[in-house]
Amino acid sequence: MDSIIDPALLTRIAFYLFAGMAVVSAIFVVAHRNPIVCAVALVTAFLAVAGLYLTLGATFLTAVQILVYAGAIMVLFLFVIMLLNLESDPFEKPHVARLVGGVLAVALMFGLVSILGGTETTGQTIRDGSTEEVGKIFFGEYIFPFEMASLLLLVAMIGAIVIARRQEGEPASLIGQPGAGAEAASTAGTAGNDGPIGSSNRPEDA
Amino acid sequence: MIPVSDYYVVASILFAIGAAGFLTRKNLLVMFMSVELMLNAANLVLLAASSTHDLGRGSAFALVSVAVAAAEVGVGLAIIIAMFRLKASVDADEMTNLQG
């Protein structure tokens, strides 16, 4: 089927569109004061990167990026922001620290661009990034890494539950007791300061 | 086809923006989001580099990397919640228990 518009041109337009979208929303993520706006900008950045994957032809990774990053991870971020009831942060780093960080990041960008921007590889991929090909690879030669990834996710889930678990006697709500955190920190300091996991044996918890 | 180096340039810019956010912000959550941006840039390089050789295998690598990122987000956010319980704050400059 002959299209009126050249498909290569369309891919190019899509590339520049998604690249610009990714960069602009990434700047919003790091520059905006309100963490909720940062999180929403991060969703846009993830979706733009998913679009870049699509222009590469990696269709399976596009779906994974949207499902896992823009879906699951962002919901987790927004959930934590709502749970902690964060206002837009009034505190910012001193001017010198921001300047040094900014200069270092710009230097990093120029270094990376000068190293990677010149490299040119040509060739045709022997397998495309479709679900079928990725499935064949994972359930064939890469079955062990696949199982390791699932084990890693299980361990991370258990670890996250153990770390974020409410200790006995702690208030159910995280917000509303601004003094509670400092008080807990001072008592943890006198009781040996053995960290949030082992600190459930504080005397006032009984 | 778009040259692979164009993808590298975009990924480099995204990585540098993430690094800038990590270095200049004090809010732990926003620092964590910057780390996610940097991870995404690395994934983009992985896929772009494999697109001229074997995109299927590159996708497999990138999928493992996404799984690691998901595990990292779960544990990292749990640690931030635990720190908030202890300090009632997500300011990175207040985490000075180790005299940092």
Chai-1 contact restraints between the chains, C-beta under 6 A:
chainA,res_idxA,chainB,res_idxB,connection_type,confidence,min_distance_angstrom,max_distance_angstrom,comment,restraint_id
A,F15,B,I2,contact,1.0,0.0,6.0,A-B,restraint_1
A,A19,B,V10,contact,1.0,0.0,6.0,A-B,restraint_2
A,V23,B,I13,contact,1.0,0.0,6.0,A-B,restraint_3
A,A26,B,L14,contact,1.0,0.0,6.0,A-B,restraint_4
A,A26,B,I17,contact,1.0,0.0,6.0,A-B,restraint_5
A,A26,B,L37,contact,1.0,0.0,6.0,A-B,restraint_6
A,V29,B,M33,contact,1.0,0.0,6.0,A-B,restraint_7
A,V30,B,I17,contact,1.0,0.0,6.0,A-B,restraint_8
A,V30,B,A20,contact,1.0,0.0,6.0,A-B,restraint_9
A,V30,B,G21,contact,1.0,0.0,6.0,A-B,restraint_10
A,V30,B,S34,contact,1.0,0.0,6.0,A-B,restraint_11
A,P35,B,L29,contact,1.0,0.0,6.0,A-B,restraint_12
A,P35,B,V30,contact,1.0,0.0,6.0,A-B,restraint_13
A,C38,B,V30,contact,1.0,0.0,6.0,A-B,restraint_14
A,C38,B,M33,contact,1.0,0.0,6.0,A-B,restraint_15
A,L42,B,M33,contact,1.0,0.0,6.0,A-B,restraint_16
A,V49,B,N40,contact,1.0,0.0,6.0,A-B,restraint_17
A,L56,B,L47,contact,1.0,0.0,6.0,A-B,restraint_18
A,L56,B,S51,contact,1.0,0.0,6.0,A-B,restraint_19
A,A58,B,L47,contact,1.0,0.0,6.0,A-B,restraint_20
A,A58,B,L55,contact,1.0,0.0,6.0,A-B,restraint_21
A,A58,B,S59,contact,1.0,0.0,6.0,A-B,restraint_22
A,F60,B,S59,contact,1.0,0.0,6.0,A-B,restraint_23
A,L61,B,S59,contact,1.0,0.0,6.0,A-B,restraint_24
A,L61,B,A62,contact,1.0,0.0,6.0,A-B,restraint_25
A,V64,B,V66,contact,1.0,0.0,6.0,A-B,restraint_26
A,V68,B,V66,contact,1.0,0.0,6.0,A-B,restraint_27
A,V68,B,A70,contact,1.0,0.0,6.0,A-B,restraint_28
A,I73,B,V73,contact,1.0,0.0,6.0,A-B,restraint_29
A,L76,B,V73,contact,1.0,0.0,6.0,A-B,restraint_30
A,L76,B,L77,contact,1.0,0.0,6.0,A-B,restraint_31
A,V80,B,L77,contact,1.0,0.0,6.0,A-B,restraint_32
A,L84,B,F84,contact,1.0,0.0,6.0,A-B,restraint_33
A,D89,B,N27,contact,1.0,0.0,6.0,A-B,restraint_34
A,F91,B,K26,contact,1.0,0.0,6.0,A-B,restraint_35
A,F91,B,D91,contact,1.0,0.0,6.0,A-B,restraint_36
A,K93,B,K26,contact,1.0,0.0,6.0,A-B,restraint_37
A,R98,B,T24,contact,1.0,0.0,6.0,A-B,restraint_38
A,G101,B,L23,contact,1.0,0.0,6.0,A-B,restraint_39
A,G101,B,T24,contact,1.0,0.0,6.0,A-B,restraint_40
A,G102,B,A20,contact,1.0,0.0,6.0,A-B,restraint_41
A,A105,B,A16,contact,1.0,0.0,6.0,A-B,restraint_42
A,A105,B,A19,contact,1.0,0.0,6.0,A-B,restraint_43
A,A105,B,A20,contact,1.0,0.0,6.0,A-B,restraint_44
A,L108,B,A16,contact,1.0,0.0,6.0,A-B,restraint_45
A,L108,B,A19,contact,1.0,0.0,6.0,A-B,restraint_46
A,M109,B,S12,contact,1.0,0.0,6.0,A-B,restraint_47
A,M109,B,A16,contact,1.0,0.0,6.0,A-B,restraint_48
A,L112,B,S12,contact,1.0,0.0,6.0,A-B,restraint_49
A,V113,B,V9,contact,1.0,0.0,6.0,A-B,restraint_50
A,V113,B,S12,contact,1.0,0.0,6.0,A-B,restraint_51
A,L116,B,Y8,contact,1.0,0.0,6.0,A-B,restraint_52
A,L116,B,S12,contact,1.0,0.0,6.0,A-B,restraint_53
A,G117,B,S5,contact,1.0,0.0,6.0,A-B,restraint_54
A,G117,B,V9,contact,1.0,0.0,6.0,A-B,restraint_55
A,T119,B,S5,contact,1.0,0.0,6.0,A-B,restraint_56
A,E120,B,S5,contact,1.0,0.0,6.0,A-B,restraint_57
A,T121,B,V4,contact,1.0,0.0,6.0,A-B,restraint_58
A,T121,B,T52,contact,1.0,0.0,6.0,A-B,restraint_59
A,G123,B,T52,contact,1.0,0.0,6.0,A-B,restraint_60
A,T125,B,S51,contact,1.0,0.0,6.0,A-B,restraint_61
A,T125,B,D54,contact,1.0,0.0,6.0,A-B,restraint_62
A,T125,B,L55,contact,1.0,0.0,6.0,A-B,restraint_63
A,I126,B,D54,contact,1.0,0.0,6.0,A-B,restraint_64
A,R127,B,D54,contact,1.0,0.0,6.0,A-B,restraint_65
A,R127,B,G56,contact,1.0,0.0,6.0,A-B,restraint_66
A,D128,B,L55,contact,1.0,0.0,6.0,A-B,restraint_67
A,G129,B,L55,contact,1.0,0.0,6.0,A-B,restraint_68
A,G129,B,G56,contact,1.0,0.0,6.0,A-B,restraint_69
A,G129,B,S59,contact,1.0,0.0,6.0,A-B,restraint_70
A,E133,B,G56,contact,1.0,0.0,6.0,A-B,restraint_71
A,V134,B,G56,contact,1.0,0.0,6.0,A-B,restraint_72
A,V134,B,S59,contact,1.0,0.0,6.0,A-B,restraint_73
A,V134,B,A60,contact,1.0,0.0,6.0,A-B,restraint_74
A,I137,B,G56,contact,1.0,0.0,6.0,A-B,restraint_75
A,I137,B,A60,contact,1.0,0.0,6.0,A-B,restraint_76
A,F138,B,A60,contact,1.0,0.0,6.0,A-B,restraint_77
A,Y142,B,A60,contact,1.0,0.0,6.0,A-B,restraint_78
A,P145,B,V64,contact,1.0,0.0,6.0,A-B,restraint_79
A,A149,B,V64,contact,1.0,0.0,6.0,A-B,restraint_80
A,A149,B,A67,contact,1.0,0.0,6.0,A-B,restraint_81
A,L152,B,A71,contact,1.0,0.0,6.0,A-B,restraint_82
A,L153,B,A71,contact,1.0,0.0,6.0,A-B,restraint_83
A,A156,B,A71,contact,1.0,0.0,6.0,A-B,restraint_84
A,A156,B,G74,contact,1.0,0.0,6.0,A-B,restraint_85
A,A156,B,V75,contact,1.0,0.0,6.0,A-B,restraint_86
A,G159,B,V75,contact,1.0,0.0,6.0,A-B,restraint_87
A,A160,B,G74,contact,1.0,0.0,6.0,A-B,restraint_88
A,A160,B,V75,contact,1.0,0.0,6.0,A-B,restraint_89
A,A160,B,A78,contact,1.0,0.0,6.0,A-B,restraint_90
A,I163,B,A78,contact,1.0,0.0,6.0,A-B,restraint_91
A,I163,B,I79,contact,1.0,0.0,6.0,A-B,restraint_92
A,I163,B,A82,contact,1.0,0.0,6.0,A-B,restraint_93
A,A164,B,A78,contact,1.0,0.0,6.0,A-B,restraint_94
A,A164,B,I81,contact,1.0,0.0,6.0,A-B,restraint_95
A,P178,B,A88,contact,1.0,0.0,6.0,A-B,restraint_96
A,G181,B,L86,contact,1.0,0.0,6.0,A-B,restraint_97
A,G181,B,K87,contact,1.0,0.0,6.0,A-B,restraint_98
A,G181,B,A88,contact,1.0,0.0,6.0,A-B,restraint_99
A,A185,B,L86,contact,1.0,0.0,6.0,A-B,restraint_100
A,P196,B,A82,contact,1.0,0.0,6.0,A-B,restraint_101
A,P196,B,L86,contact,1.0,0.0,6.0,A-B,restraint_102
